[in-house]
Structure formats: structure tokens, C-alpha cells
Amino acid sequence: MNKDVTKILLAMGIGLLLYVLSVLVLSHTQAALVGVVALLVVLWTNEGLPLGVVSLLPIILFPALHILPTKATTVNYAHPIIYLFLGGFLLAIAVEKSGLHLWIAHKMLRIFPASARGVIVSLAVTSGVMSSILSNTTTALLLITIALFLSEDPRLKMRFVLAIAYGASVGGIMTPIGTPPNLILLGVMEEQGMAMIPFVQWMWMV
């Protein structure tokens, strides 16, 4: 049997099992939701289906199992925060494809002294700047390929990598699109009726 089919059947089996167990103590709707969540988590984990396909399954499963009507389910896929998130990903792809990250890294390395400490500071600052518009993971992956070739000393390499990691963590909170939790926070604030934080004001507060 095909490995992907086995993974899908495994996910369906776990989802069905949790539904049967949950329906003993929960309502049908709640138990169905538990089963669907289990199905999605297993499929995301074992990659039995492409991640994008798994993310769209609720559009079919929620209405079919009477968890949510179609309109209530699909409206969340068009949430403004999702489009802000999508814009951040598109920006990251553009930066990577154009090689802009290499240009930024080279320019930043020239600004600081040509010493071990200077390189560490420049990598941290560059990582912070790039991570404010790209995801932390993307920033780290792009810069590590540069940092590992700057020295043959294993201890220096470790410090360079740590500088990138710390810089990315700090840069991730500088803008709303810097890291996914920022967007989740904005979404929760909007749902609770709280005043939204404008882009520039967010940067000023940080």
C-alpha cells in the first residue's frame, strides 16, 4: 500500500477513535470537532497530504459534520490578518529570490569593525533588521549560510550562529509581520473589540 495512503488512513483512524471516545462525554458537535482536530494534526505531522490541502479540509469537514456552517467556516480564511500574513510571506520570497538579503548582509558587515566582535554585532543587527519583515526561521536560514563561511574557528562559528538567533528573536517583535504570534495577538485584539495597533505605532512602542 502507498505510504501516503497509509498515513491518511492512520489519521482517519485516530480521528474516528477520538470521536468515539469523546462522544461518550461530549455532545456530537464537540466530539466531531475533537475528531477533526485530531485528523488535521496527524495529517500535518505525518504529511500524508500537502500542508495546504490539510489547511483547507475544515471548509469541507466543518459543514459536513455540522460543526459550523459554510459561511462561518470560510469567513476566517478571508480575515485581514491572514492577508497580512500572506503579504509577509510574499515579501520574504521576493527578498530571497532577488538576493536582497545577501546585499544587506554584505553592507552590514562592512559597517562594523573587521573583528570577531564586530562580525557578531553586525550579524545580530542584520538578523534583527531582516527578521522585522521576514520570519525568524527564514532569516536564520538565510544568514547562517553566510556566517558559517566567515571563520574556521568552531567557537566563533557558534557565536556567529547565536548572534543570528538572538537578533532574529528580537527583530521578530519589531513589526506586526515579524513573527506569527504578533499577528495572532492582533487577531485576538480585534475579536475582543480592542483598539488595533497601527504598524508605525507598533514599531515605536517596541
C-alpha positions as CSV (number, residue, x, y, z in Angstrom):
1,M,0.0,0.0,0.0
2,N,1.2,3.5,-0.8
3,K,2.8,5.3,2.2
4,D,0.7,8.4,1.7
5,V,-2.5,6.3,1.8
6,T,-1.3,4.6,4.9
7,K,-0.7,8.0,6.6
8,I,-4.2,9.2,5.6
9,L,-5.8,6.0,6.9
10,L,-3.9,6.4,10.1
11,A,-5.1,9.9,10.6
12,M,-8.6,9.0,9.8
13,G,-8.4,6.1,12.3
14,I,-7.1,8.3,15.1
15,G,-9.7,11.0,14.4
16,L,-12.5,8.4,14.4
17,L,-11.2,6.8,17.6
18,L,-11.1,10.1,19.4
19,Y,-14.6,11.0,18.2
20,V,-16.0,7.7,19.5
21,L,-14.3,8.2,22.9
22,S,-15.3,11.9,23.1
23,V,-19.0,11.4,22.1
24,L,-19.4,9.4,25.4
25,V,-18.9,12.6,27.4
26,L,-19.4,15.4,24.9
27,S,-22.1,16.5,22.5
28,H,-21.9,15.3,18.9
29,T,-20.7,18.7,17.7
30,Q,-17.9,18.9,20.3
31,A,-16.9,15.2,19.7
32,A,-16.8,15.8,15.9
33,L,-14.6,18.8,16.4
34,V,-12.2,16.7,18.6
35,G,-12.1,14.1,15.8
36,V,-11.5,16.7,13.1
37,V,-8.7,18.4,15.0
38,A,-7.0,15.0,15.6
39,L,-7.3,14.2,11.9
40,L,-5.8,17.6,10.9
41,V,-3.0,17.4,13.5
42,V,-1.9,13.9,12.4
43,L,-2.0,14.9,8.7
44,W,0.1,17.9,9.4
45,T,2.5,15.8,11.4
46,N,2.9,12.8,9.1
47,E,2.5,14.9,5.9
48,G,0.1,12.4,4.4
49,L,-1.4,15.3,2.4
50,P,0.2,18.6,1.4
51,L,0.0,21.1,4.2
52,G,-2.1,23.5,2.1
53,V,-4.6,20.8,1.3
54,V,-4.9,19.9,5.0
55,S,-5.5,23.5,5.9
56,L,-8.5,23.6,3.5
57,L,-10.1,20.5,4.8
58,P,-12.2,22.3,7.5
59,I,-14.1,24.0,4.7
60,I,-15.5,20.6,3.8
61,L,-15.5,18.8,7.1
62,F,-17.0,21.5,9.4
63,P,-20.2,21.9,7.4
64,A,-20.5,18.2,6.6
65,L,-20.2,17.3,10.3
66,H,-22.5,20.2,11.4
67,I,-19.7,21.8,13.4
68,L,-20.0,25.2,11.7
69,P,-22.0,26.4,8.6
70,T,-20.0,27.0,5.5
71,K,-20.2,30.8,5.8
72,A,-18.9,30.8,9.3
73,T,-16.1,28.5,8.3
74,T,-14.9,30.3,5.2
75,V,-15.1,33.8,6.6
76,N,-11.9,33.1,8.7
77,Y,-10.0,32.3,5.5
78,A,-10.5,35.8,4.3
79,H,-9.6,37.5,7.6
80,P,-7.4,40.6,7.2
81,I,-4.8,39.1,9.5
82,I,-4.4,36.2,7.1
83,Y,-3.8,38.6,4.2
84,L,-1.2,40.5,6.3
85,F,0.4,37.1,7.0
86,L,0.3,36.3,3.3
87,G,1.9,39.6,2.4
88,G,4.7,38.9,4.7
89,F,5.4,35.6,3.1
90,L,5.3,37.1,-0.4
91,L,7.8,39.7,0.8
92,A,10.1,37.1,2.2
93,I,10.0,35.1,-1.1
94,A,10.8,38.3,-3.1
95,V,13.7,39.2,-0.8
96,E,15.1,35.6,-1.1
97,K,14.7,35.4,-4.9
98,S,16.1,38.8,-5.6
99,G,19.2,38.2,-3.4
100,L,18.5,41.3,-1.4
101,H,19.3,39.5,1.8
102,L,22.9,38.9,0.6
103,W,23.3,42.6,-0.3
104,I,22.0,43.7,3.1
105,A,24.3,41.2,4.9
106,H,27.4,42.4,2.9
107,K,26.6,46.0,3.5
108,M,26.1,45.5,7.2
109,L,29.3,43.5,7.6
110,R,31.2,46.5,6.1
111,I,29.8,49.0,8.6
112,F,31.2,47.3,11.7
113,P,34.9,46.6,12.5
114,A,36.5,43.6,10.9
115,S,37.0,41.8,14.2
116,A,35.2,38.9,15.8
117,R,33.2,41.2,18.0
118,G,32.4,43.4,15.0
119,V,31.1,40.5,13.0
120,I,29.0,39.2,15.9
121,V,27.4,42.6,16.3
122,S,26.8,43.0,12.5
123,L,25.2,39.6,12.3
124,A,22.9,40.3,15.2
125,V,21.9,43.7,13.8
126,T,21.4,42.3,10.3
127,S,19.4,39.4,11.6
128,G,17.2,41.8,13.6
129,V,16.6,44.1,10.7
130,M,15.8,41.3,8.3
131,S,13.6,39.4,10.9
132,S,11.4,42.5,11.2
133,I,10.0,41.8,7.8
134,L,10.8,38.1,7.3
135,S,10.0,35.2,9.6
136,N,12.6,34.3,12.2
137,T,13.3,30.9,10.7
138,T,13.7,32.3,7.2
139,T,16.1,35.0,8.4
140,A,18.2,32.5,10.3
141,L,18.4,30.1,7.4
142,L,19.5,32.9,5.0
143,L,22.2,34.3,7.3
144,I,23.6,31.1,8.7
145,T,24.8,30.1,5.2
146,I,26.9,33.3,5.2
147,A,28.0,33.1,8.9
148,L,29.4,29.6,8.7
149,F,31.9,30.7,6.0
150,L,33.3,33.7,7.9
151,S,35.6,31.7,10.1
152,E,37.1,28.2,10.5
153,D,37.1,28.5,14.3
154,P,34.3,26.3,15.7
155,R,33.9,28.6,18.8
156,L,33.5,31.7,16.6
157,K,31.0,29.9,14.4
158,M,28.9,29.0,17.4
159,R,28.9,32.7,18.5
160,F,28.0,33.8,15.0
161,V,25.0,31.5,14.9
162,L,23.9,32.6,18.4
163,A,24.1,36.2,17.3
164,I,21.8,35.4,14.4
165,A,19.4,33.6,16.6
166,Y,19.2,36.3,19.2
167,G,18.9,39.0,16.5
168,A,16.1,37.2,14.8
169,S,14.2,36.8,18.1
170,V,14.5,40.5,18.9
171,G,13.7,41.6,15.3
172,G,10.6,39.4,15.2
173,I,8.8,41.6,17.6
174,M,9.7,44.9,15.9
175,T,6.9,44.8,13.4
176,P,3.4,43.1,13.3
177,I,4.6,40.8,10.4
178,G,7.9,39.9,12.1
179,T,6.6,36.7,13.6
180,P,3.2,34.8,13.5
181,P,2.4,35.3,17.3
182,N,2.3,39.1,16.6
183,L,-0.5,38.5,14.0
184,I,-2.3,36.2,16.4
185,L,-2.2,38.9,19.0
186,L,-3.7,41.4,16.6
187,G,-6.4,38.9,15.7
188,V,-7.3,38.3,19.3
189,M,-7.4,42.1,20.0
190,E,-9.7,42.6,17.1
191,E,-12.1,39.8,18.2
192,Q,-12.2,41.3,21.7
193,G,-13.1,44.7,20.4
194,M,-9.8,46.3,21.5
195,A,-8.2,49.1,19.6
196,M,-5.8,47.9,16.9
197,I,-2.2,48.9,17.0
198,P,-1.1,50.7,13.8
199,F,2.1,49.5,12.1
200,V,4.2,52.5,12.8
201,Q,2.9,52.8,16.4
202,W,3.8,49.1,17.0
203,M,7.4,49.8,15.9
204,W,7.6,52.9,18.1
205,M,6.3,51.0,21.1
206,V,8.9,48.3,20.6
